[in-house]
Amino acid sequence: MNDEIDELQKKKRCLQTDIDLLTTSGDEYAEKAEQTHQVSWITKSISFRRSAKKKSAEVTAVNSCSRSCRSSRATNEVVLDSLL
């Protein structure tokens, strides 16, 4: 059970890193679009931000799985304690 939680936490950290990088890149492309008035930069910015939003949804799902693993583990511990 601890291995599952560790894996979920690792996945969450990786996803958060991706989100941060995608958001930063999206912001940079938006600034380029403002400076150069080129639509292609804003298109790229939107694409990066959309990808970051999808990854945010994945983080939410990972958080949900992590909580359910923790509550499942806590329930198992209570059952084991009552048996002892």
Secondary structure by P-SEA (a helix, b strand, c coil): caaaaaaaaaaaaaaaaaaaaaaaaaaaaaaaaaacccaaaaaaaaaaaaaaaaaaaaaaaaaaaaaaaaaaaaaaaaaaaaac
